[in-house]
Amino acid sequence: MSQVAQTDAATVRTLLDRADLHLRLALDETDLDPGALDRPVRWVHTSDLVDPTPFLSDGLALLTTGIQFSDASTDYDAYVARLQRRGVHALGFGTEVAREGIPPQLLDACRAHRMPLFEVPYRTPFIAIARANAEAIAAQAYARRSWALAAQRAIALAALRPDGLSATIAELSRQLDAWVGLFDAAGVLSREHPAGALDPEEAATVTAEVSAVLRRGVRAGSSLHVGEVPFTLQTLGRGGHLRGVIAIAAGSLDQESRDLVTSVIAMAGLALEQNQGLARARSLLRAGVVQSLLAEDPTLARRVARDMWGGLPGAPVLVAMADAEARHDDVTEWLELRAHERGGELFFGRHDRGVLLVVPARADRVVGELARRFGVRLGVSDPATYTELPRATDEAILALQRGNGPVSRFAEVAAAGVLSALDSDAGRALAHAALASLLDHDESAGTALVASTRAWLEHDARFDIAAESLGIHRHTLRARIAQAEQLLRVDLGSFTARAELWAALRTLE
């Protein structure tokens, strides 16, 4: 809540501070709950009933002359307890009307229930107190309207500055006298004011809640507490396509403050939609730079990257390919922010196989961070120069296709051997076609040609050792290999034919 919101507030304290009313607090403030005198008084009501609560609403100051206490059997404690349960914020006792002072039993009961009790002297009419409270309410409403108009004007002027979005967030923070943060569609805190005002626990908790809100994808407002600090969250954008979240370190806001926040949400949403259009243009430009790099003519790419993004990462570099089709917009927005922060240490762009990243070989932390944040898979090449970028891109694609973890590196895939690359639907189909004649013969005639040829090749085409491993005579194995040659229509005395057959057998496994 802004400081203006506290000006001329209608509270118990403001009534007591009115010198013309001559009111006196009958209890020490230390006998009351903290802030008890600063609760807002919505109205002032008068009643001498023993139980006026059916005719009261919460947030009132009740005035009484004490006529209802003439009976010696009056239960003062029960009287004050009823008022407290009903939400009465203070009790005013008019002296010198029914009795000269405040009954000690009432003082004790108010002290026990920590109910503010003040004395109203005979010369102060109850209606004067009600009028004073009404004037305070009217003054507060006028102050809030005046503040709202001034705040809306300040927000509008801020939106016209070069970085209108950041200026608007900063102005909203100043007007509400509260921390305000803008999270992008990826759940990253992109702008805040005052900068660094949240401690690590607050920042982590708010970020986690923002991420949950964005995952739900529904336009909504929500609130949470981090310790004693309340936060209000408001989404930006339309349902199913949220553009971000505005977080405010404040709990319940009054109507004027909510209206101000609503106007900022509208401005921010429009600005982010406009930024989305620019992002599409940047995406097309980045894709063009990627094509230029892969054409082994990086001169144009270097010039564009230098003018637009501060240059390309220094070689040697790693190429990473991200399978980010499902969350492409979120991924590219997050990468755009990281690229801006790193100033030439990260380049990315759209590729036919996904999102291509170029990072320095010595600093590729962004790859793992991207995988963790968005749950996407990435393949990473070996270090390369820019003239080797096409080869590195092929390595990254192969690592993405062949790897199992969130981040797969080409060096690990290469260590599995060349034949591992045949383990695909296409490779298995080719292997089955190559071995079809052997498979069919084994199935129809009950032979073991496939197993025999595999054992023969595993033992470097040596008949005696292979036959021993199969538990058959070497002449039997020679006959089987000869029959396999006839069915396959190849000469297995050729290394090329044996290599093809071995690759097919391994792929079929």
C-alpha positions as CSV (number, residue, x, y, z in Angstrom):
1,M,0.0,0.0,0.0
2,S,1.4,3.4,-0.9
3,Q,2.1,6.1,1.7
4,V,-0.7,8.2,0.2
5,A,-3.1,5.4,1.2
6,Q,-2.4,6.1,4.8
7,T,-3.1,9.8,4.7
8,D,-6.2,10.9,6.6
9,A,-7.2,7.3,7.2
10,A,-10.3,6.9,9.4
11,T,-8.9,5.0,12.4
12,V,-9.4,5.0,16.2
13,R,-6.1,6.9,16.4
14,T,-7.3,9.7,14.1
15,L,-10.4,10.2,16.2
16,L,-8.3,10.3,19.4
17,D,-6.0,12.8,17.8
18,R,-8.8,15.3,17.0
19,A,-8.3,17.9,19.7
20,D,-11.7,19.4,19.2
21,L,-13.3,16.1,20.3
22,H,-11.5,16.0,23.7
23,L,-11.4,12.2,23.6
24,R,-9.2,10.3,26.1
25,L,-7.9,6.7,25.8
26,A,-8.9,5.0,29.0
27,L,-6.2,2.3,28.7
28,D,-2.5,2.3,28.1
29,E,-1.7,1.5,24.5
30,T,0.5,-1.3,25.8
31,D,-2.7,-3.1,27.0
32,L,-3.9,-3.4,23.4
33,D,-2.9,-5.5,20.5
34,P,-0.2,-3.9,18.2
35,G,-1.9,-1.7,15.7
36,A,-5.3,-1.8,17.5
37,L,-5.6,2.0,17.3
38,D,-4.7,2.0,13.6
39,R,-7.6,-0.3,12.5
40,P,-9.9,1.5,10.0
41,V,-13.2,2.6,11.5
42,R,-15.9,2.2,8.8
43,W,-18.6,4.0,10.8
44,V,-19.5,5.2,14.3
45,H,-22.6,3.8,15.9
46,T,-24.5,4.5,19.2
47,S,-26.3,2.0,21.4
48,D,-27.1,1.5,25.0
49,L,-28.4,-2.0,24.6
50,V,-27.0,-4.8,26.7
51,D,-26.5,-6.8,23.4
52,P,-26.3,-4.4,20.4
53,T,-24.5,-6.9,18.2
54,P,-27.5,-7.9,16.0
55,F,-27.6,-4.3,14.8
56,L,-23.9,-3.9,14.2
57,S,-21.5,-4.7,11.4
58,D,-17.8,-5.2,11.7
59,G,-15.2,-2.4,11.7
60,L,-17.3,0.0,13.8
61,A,-16.6,2.2,16.8
62,L,-19.5,1.8,19.3
63,L,-20.5,4.7,21.6
64,T,-22.5,4.2,24.7
65,T,-23.6,6.1,27.8
66,G,-23.7,3.0,30.0
67,I,-27.4,3.1,30.8
68,Q,-27.4,-0.7,30.2
69,F,-25.0,-1.1,33.1
70,S,-27.3,0.1,35.8
71,D,-28.1,-3.4,36.9
72,A,-25.5,-4.6,39.4
73,S,-25.6,-8.1,37.9
74,T,-24.3,-6.9,34.5
75,D,-21.7,-9.2,33.0
76,Y,-19.2,-6.7,31.7
77,D,-16.8,-9.4,30.4
78,A,-19.6,-11.0,28.4
79,Y,-20.6,-7.6,27.0
80,V,-17.1,-6.8,25.7
81,A,-16.6,-10.3,24.4
82,R,-19.8,-10.0,22.3
83,L,-18.5,-6.7,20.8
84,Q,-15.1,-8.2,20.0
85,R,-16.6,-11.3,18.3
86,R,-18.8,-9.0,16.2
87,G,-15.7,-7.1,15.0
88,V,-16.2,-3.8,16.9
89,H,-12.8,-2.0,16.8
90,A,-13.3,0.4,19.7
91,L,-15.7,1.3,22.5
92,G,-16.4,4.9,23.5
93,F,-18.0,5.6,26.9
94,G,-19.9,8.9,27.3
95,T,-19.4,10.0,30.9
96,E,-21.5,12.4,33.0
97,V,-24.7,11.2,31.3
98,A,-25.8,8.0,33.2
99,R,-22.7,8.0,35.5
100,E,-19.7,10.2,36.2
101,G,-16.9,7.9,35.1
102,I,-16.2,4.7,33.3
103,P,-17.1,1.7,35.4
104,P,-14.0,-0.1,36.7
105,Q,-15.5,-3.4,35.7
106,L,-15.7,-2.2,32.1
107,L,-12.1,-1.0,32.2
108,D,-11.0,-4.5,33.4
109,A,-13.1,-6.3,30.8
110,C,-11.7,-4.1,27.9
111,R,-8.2,-4.6,29.3
112,A,-8.7,-8.4,29.4
113,H,-10.0,-8.5,25.9
114,R,-7.5,-5.9,24.6
115,M,-10.4,-3.8,23.3
116,P,-9.6,0.0,22.8
117,L,-11.8,2.0,25.3
118,F,-11.9,5.8,25.2
119,E,-13.8,8.4,27.3
120,V,-16.2,10.8,25.6
121,P,-16.7,13.9,27.9
122,Y,-20.2,15.3,28.3
123,R,-19.3,18.4,26.2
124,T,-18.6,16.2,23.1
125,P,-21.8,15.0,21.4
126,F,-21.8,11.6,19.9
127,I,-22.8,13.0,16.6
128,A,-19.6,15.1,16.5
129,I,-17.6,11.9,16.7
130,A,-19.6,10.3,13.9
131,R,-19.2,13.4,11.8
132,A,-15.5,13.5,12.4
133,N,-15.2,9.9,11.3
134,A,-17.3,10.5,8.2
135,E,-15.1,13.5,7.3
136,A,-12.0,11.3,7.7
137,I,-13.5,8.7,5.4
138,A,-14.4,11.3,2.8
139,A,-10.9,12.9,3.1
140,Q,-9.3,9.5,2.6
141,A,-11.5,8.7,-0.4
142,Y,-10.6,12.1,-1.9
143,A,-6.9,11.5,-1.3
144,R,-7.1,8.0,-2.8
145,R,-8.8,9.4,-5.9
146,S,-6.3,12.2,-6.2
147,W,-3.5,9.7,-5.8
148,A,-5.0,7.3,-8.4
149,L,-5.2,10.1,-11.0
150,A,-1.6,11.2,-10.3
151,A,-0.4,7.6,-10.3
152,Q,-2.1,6.8,-13.6
153,R,-0.5,9.9,-15.1
154,A,2.9,8.9,-13.8
155,I,2.5,5.4,-15.2
156,A,1.4,6.7,-18.6
157,L,4.5,9.0,-18.8
158,A,6.7,6.1,-17.8
159,A,5.3,4.0,-20.6
160,L,6.5,6.6,-23.1
161,R,10.2,6.3,-22.1
162,P,12.6,4.4,-24.3
163,D,12.4,1.3,-22.1
164,G,8.8,1.8,-21.4
165,L,8.2,-1.6,-19.8
166,S,11.0,-1.3,-17.3
167,A,10.1,2.3,-16.5
168,T,6.4,1.3,-16.0
169,I,7.4,-1.5,-13.6
170,A,9.7,0.9,-11.6
171,E,6.9,3.6,-11.5
172,L,4.4,1.0,-10.2
173,S,6.8,0.0,-7.5
174,R,7.3,3.6,-6.4
175,Q,3.5,4.3,-6.4
176,L,2.7,1.2,-4.4
177,D,5.8,1.6,-2.2
178,A,6.4,-2.1,-2.8
179,W,8.7,-4.5,-4.7
180,V,7.4,-5.3,-8.2
181,G,8.8,-7.9,-10.5
182,L,8.0,-8.9,-14.1
183,F,8.5,-12.6,-15.0
184,D,8.6,-13.6,-18.7
185,A,6.8,-16.5,-20.3
186,A,9.6,-18.8,-19.3
187,G,9.2,-17.9,-15.6
188,V,12.5,-15.9,-15.5
189,L,12.6,-12.6,-13.6
190,S,13.4,-10.1,-16.3
191,R,12.7,-6.8,-14.6
192,E,12.3,-5.8,-11.0
193,H,12.2,-2.7,-8.8
194,P,14.0,-2.2,-6.4
195,A,16.6,-4.5,-7.9
196,G,17.7,-7.3,-5.6
197,A,15.2,-6.4,-2.9
198,L,14.1,-10.0,-2.3
199,D,16.2,-12.4,-0.3
200,P,17.1,-15.8,-1.8
201,E,14.3,-17.6,0.0
202,E,11.7,-15.1,-1.2
203,A,13.0,-15.1,-4.7
204,A,13.1,-18.9,-5.0
205,T,9.6,-19.3,-3.6
206,V,8.0,-16.6,-5.7
207,T,9.8,-17.9,-8.8
208,A,8.5,-21.5,-8.1
209,E,4.9,-20.2,-7.7
210,V,5.2,-18.1,-10.9
211,S,6.4,-21.2,-12.8
212,A,3.4,-23.2,-11.5
213,V,1.0,-20.4,-12.6
214,L,2.6,-20.4,-16.1
215,R,2.4,-24.2,-16.4
216,R,-1.4,-24.0,-15.7
217,G,-1.7,-21.6,-18.6
218,V,-4.9,-20.0,-17.2
219,R,-5.4,-16.2,-16.7
220,A,-5.7,-15.7,-13.0
221,G,-4.6,-13.7,-9.9
222,S,-3.2,-15.5,-6.9
223,S,-1.4,-14.7,-3.6
224,L,1.1,-16.3,-1.3
225,H,3.1,-15.6,1.8
226,V,6.8,-16.1,2.1
227,G,7.4,-15.8,5.9
228,E,5.6,-12.6,6.9
229,V,5.7,-11.0,3.4
230,P,2.6,-11.3,1.3
231,F,2.8,-11.4,-2.5
232,T,0.2,-10.8,-5.2
233,L,0.6,-12.4,-8.6
234,Q,-1.2,-11.3,-11.8
235,T,-0.8,-13.1,-15.2
236,L,-0.2,-11.3,-18.5
237,G,-1.6,-12.4,-21.8
238,R,-4.5,-14.6,-22.8
239,G,-5.4,-18.0,-21.5
240,G,-3.4,-20.7,-23.1
241,H,-0.8,-18.2,-24.2
242,L,0.4,-16.4,-21.1
243,R,3.1,-13.8,-21.8
244,G,4.3,-13.5,-18.2
245,V,3.5,-12.6,-14.6
246,I,3.6,-9.5,-12.5
247,A,4.5,-10.1,-8.9
248,I,4.0,-7.5,-6.1
249,A,5.2,-7.7,-2.6
250,A,1.9,-6.6,-1.1
251,G,-1.2,-8.4,0.1
252,S,-4.7,-7.0,-0.3
253,L,-4.8,-3.8,-2.4
254,D,-7.6,-1.2,-2.2
255,Q,-9.7,-0.5,-5.2
256,E,-7.5,2.4,-6.5
257,S,-4.3,0.3,-6.2
258,R,-6.0,-2.6,-8.0
259,D,-7.1,-0.2,-10.8
260,L,-3.5,1.0,-11.1
261,V,-2.2,-2.6,-11.3
262,T,-4.9,-3.4,-13.9
263,S,-3.7,-0.6,-16.1
264,V,-0.1,-1.7,-15.8
265,I,-1.1,-5.2,-16.7
266,A,-2.9,-4.0,-19.8
267,M,0.2,-1.9,-20.8
268,A,2.6,-4.7,-20.1
269,G,0.5,-7.2,-21.9
270,L,0.4,-4.9,-25.0
271,A,4.1,-4.3,-24.8
272,L,4.9,-8.0,-24.6
273,E,2.6,-8.8,-27.5
274,Q,4.5,-6.1,-29.5
275,N,7.7,-7.7,-28.4
276,Q,6.4,-11.0,-29.6
277,G,6.1,-9.5,-33.1
278,L,9.7,-8.3,-32.9
279,A,10.7,-11.7,-31.6
280,R,9.3,-13.4,-34.7
281,A,11.4,-11.0,-36.8
282,R,14.5,-11.7,-34.8
283,S,13.8,-15.4,-35.1
284,L,13.7,-15.2,-38.8
285,L,16.9,-13.2,-38.8
286,R,18.6,-15.7,-36.5
287,A,17.5,-18.5,-38.8
288,G,19.1,-16.7,-41.7
289,V,22.4,-16.3,-39.8
290,V,22.3,-20.1,-39.0
291,Q,22.0,-20.9,-42.7
292,S,24.9,-18.5,-43.5
293,L,27.1,-20.2,-40.9
294,L,26.3,-23.6,-42.3
295,A,27.1,-22.5,-45.8
296,E,30.7,-22.2,-44.7
297,D,30.7,-18.5,-45.3
298,P,30.5,-16.9,-41.9
299,T,31.4,-13.4,-43.0
300,L,27.9,-12.2,-43.3
301,A,26.8,-14.0,-40.2
302,R,29.6,-12.4,-38.2
303,R,28.7,-8.9,-39.4
304,V,25.0,-9.4,-38.6
305,A,25.7,-11.0,-35.2
306,R,28.1,-8.2,-34.3
307,D,25.6,-5.5,-35.2
308,M,22.6,-7.2,-33.7
309,W,23.8,-9.2,-30.7
310,G,27.3,-8.2,-29.9
311,G,29.1,-10.9,-32.0
312,L,29.4,-14.6,-32.1
313,P,31.1,-16.7,-29.4
314,G,34.8,-17.1,-29.8
315,A,36.1,-20.4,-31.3
316,P,36.5,-23.2,-30.5
317,V,32.8,-23.6,-30.1
318,L,30.3,-26.3,-29.4
319,V,27.1,-26.7,-31.4
320,A,24.0,-28.0,-29.5
321,M,20.8,-29.0,-31.1
322,A,17.7,-28.7,-28.9
323,D,14.5,-30.8,-29.5
324,A,12.3,-27.9,-28.5
325,E,9.3,-28.0,-30.8
326,A,6.8,-28.3,-28.0
327,R,8.0,-25.3,-26.1
328,H,9.8,-23.4,-28.9
329,D,8.5,-19.9,-28.0
330,D,9.3,-20.3,-24.3
331,V,12.8,-21.7,-25.1
332,T,13.7,-18.9,-27.6
333,E,12.4,-16.2,-25.2
334,W,14.6,-17.6,-22.4
335,L,17.6,-17.9,-24.8
336,E,17.1,-14.3,-26.0
337,L,17.4,-13.1,-22.4
338,R,20.5,-15.2,-21.8
339,A,22.1,-14.1,-25.0
340,H,21.5,-10.4,-24.0
341,E,23.0,-11.0,-20.6
342,R,26.1,-12.9,-22.0
343,G,26.9,-10.3,-24.7
344,G,28.3,-12.4,-27.6
345,E,28.9,-15.6,-25.5
346,L,25.7,-17.3,-26.9
347,F,24.2,-17.5,-30.3
348,F,21.1,-19.5,-31.2
349,G,18.7,-19.8,-34.1
350,R,16.1,-22.0,-35.7
351,H,17.2,-25.1,-37.6
352,D,15.2,-27.7,-39.5
353,R,16.0,-30.2,-36.7
354,G,15.2,-27.9,-33.7
355,V,16.9,-24.9,-32.1
356,L,20.7,-24.7,-32.8
357,L,22.9,-23.2,-30.1
358,V,26.5,-22.1,-30.5
359,V,28.4,-21.6,-27.2
360,P,32.1,-21.4,-26.3
361,A,33.7,-24.8,-25.7
362,R,35.0,-23.6,-22.4
363,A,31.6,-22.4,-21.1
364,D,28.6,-24.5,-22.0
365,R,26.6,-24.3,-18.8
366,V,23.6,-22.8,-20.6
367,V,23.1,-26.2,-22.3
368,G,22.5,-28.0,-19.1
369,E,20.4,-25.1,-17.7
370,L,18.2,-25.2,-20.8
371,A,17.6,-28.9,-20.4
372,R,16.7,-28.7,-16.7
373,R,14.4,-25.7,-17.0
374,F,12.3,-26.8,-20.0
375,G,12.7,-30.6,-19.9
376,V,14.1,-30.6,-23.5
377,R,16.7,-32.9,-24.9
378,L,19.9,-31.6,-26.5
379,G,22.8,-33.2,-28.5
380,V,26.2,-31.5,-28.2
381,S,29.1,-31.7,-30.8
382,D,32.8,-31.9,-30.2
383,P,34.7,-28.5,-30.2
384,A,34.9,-27.0,-33.7
385,T,36.0,-23.9,-35.6
386,Y,33.4,-21.9,-37.6
387,T,34.6,-23.5,-40.8
388,E,33.8,-26.8,-39.2
389,L,30.3,-25.8,-38.1
390,P,28.5,-28.0,-40.7
391,R,30.3,-31.1,-39.4
392,A,29.7,-30.0,-35.8
393,T,26.0,-29.6,-36.5
394,D,25.8,-33.1,-37.9
395,E,27.5,-34.3,-34.7
396,A,25.0,-32.5,-32.6
397,I,22.0,-33.9,-34.5
398,L,23.4,-37.5,-34.3
399,A,24.1,-37.0,-30.5
400,L,20.5,-35.9,-30.1
401,Q,19.1,-38.8,-32.1
402,R,21.3,-41.5,-30.5
403,G,21.7,-40.2,-26.9
404,N,19.5,-41.2,-24.0
405,G,19.9,-38.5,-21.4
406,P,18.8,-34.8,-21.3
407,V,22.2,-33.8,-22.7
408,S,23.9,-36.2,-25.0
409,R,27.4,-35.5,-26.3
410,F,28.8,-36.7,-29.6
411,A,32.0,-38.0,-28.0
412,E,29.9,-40.4,-25.9
413,V,27.9,-41.5,-28.9
414,A,31.0,-42.0,-31.0
415,A,32.5,-44.2,-28.3
416,A,29.6,-46.7,-28.9
417,G,31.0,-47.4,-32.4
418,V,29.8,-46.8,-35.9
419,L,27.4,-49.8,-36.0
420,S,25.4,-48.2,-33.1
421,A,24.2,-45.6,-35.6
422,L,22.4,-48.4,-37.5
423,D,20.0,-48.9,-34.6
424,S,17.1,-47.2,-36.1
425,D,13.8,-48.2,-37.8
426,A,15.4,-47.6,-41.2
427,G,18.5,-49.6,-40.3
428,R,16.5,-52.5,-38.9
429,A,14.3,-52.6,-42.0
430,L,17.4,-52.8,-44.3
431,A,18.9,-55.5,-42.1
432,H,15.7,-57.6,-42.2
433,A,15.6,-57.3,-46.0
434,A,19.2,-58.3,-46.3
435,L,18.7,-61.4,-44.1
436,A,15.2,-62.3,-45.2
437,S,16.3,-65.4,-47.2
438,L,18.1,-66.8,-44.3
439,L,15.3,-66.0,-41.8
440,D,12.7,-67.6,-44.1
441,H,14.7,-70.7,-44.6
442,D,15.4,-71.1,-40.9
443,E,11.7,-70.8,-40.2
444,S,10.4,-73.1,-42.9
445,A,13.1,-75.8,-42.8
446,G,14.1,-75.6,-39.1
447,T,17.7,-74.8,-39.9
448,A,20.1,-72.5,-38.0
449,L,21.7,-70.6,-40.8
450,V,21.5,-67.2,-39.1
451,A,23.0,-68.5,-35.9
452,S,25.7,-70.3,-37.8
453,T,26.8,-67.4,-39.9
454,R,26.8,-65.1,-36.9
455,A,29.1,-67.5,-34.9
456,W,31.3,-67.9,-38.0
457,L,31.7,-64.1,-38.4
458,E,32.2,-63.6,-34.7
459,H,35.2,-66.0,-34.9
460,D,36.8,-64.2,-37.8
461,A,35.5,-66.7,-40.4
462,R,37.5,-69.5,-38.8
463,F,35.5,-72.7,-39.3
464,D,37.1,-74.9,-36.6
465,I,36.7,-72.5,-33.7
466,A,33.2,-71.4,-34.8
467,A,32.1,-75.0,-35.2
468,E,33.4,-75.8,-31.7
469,S,31.5,-72.9,-30.2
470,L,28.3,-74.2,-31.9
471,G,29.0,-77.8,-30.9
472,I,29.0,-79.1,-34.5
473,H,31.5,-80.6,-37.0
474,R,33.5,-78.1,-39.0
475,H,32.3,-79.7,-42.2
476,T,28.7,-79.2,-41.1
477,L,29.5,-75.5,-40.6
478,R,31.1,-75.3,-44.0
479,A,28.0,-76.7,-45.6
480,R,25.8,-74.2,-43.8
481,I,27.9,-71.2,-44.8
482,A,27.8,-72.5,-48.4
483,Q,24.1,-72.7,-48.2
484,A,23.9,-69.2,-46.8
485,E,26.0,-67.9,-49.7
486,Q,23.6,-69.5,-52.2
487,L,20.5,-68.0,-50.4
488,L,22.1,-64.6,-50.0
489,R,23.6,-64.7,-53.5
490,V,26.9,-63.3,-52.3
491,D,30.5,-64.5,-52.0
492,L,31.3,-64.6,-48.4
493,G,35.0,-65.0,-49.2
494,S,34.9,-61.2,-49.9
495,F,35.6,-58.9,-46.9
496,T,32.9,-56.4,-48.1
497,A,30.3,-59.1,-48.2
498,R,31.2,-60.4,-44.8
499,A,31.2,-56.8,-43.4
500,E,27.7,-56.2,-44.9
501,L,26.4,-59.4,-43.4
502,W,28.0,-58.7,-40.0
503,A,26.4,-55.2,-39.9
504,A,23.0,-56.6,-40.8
505,L,23.2,-59.3,-38.1
506,R,24.3,-56.8,-35.5
507,T,21.5,-54.3,-36.4
508,L,18.9,-57.1,-36.3
509,E,20.0,-57.9,-32.8
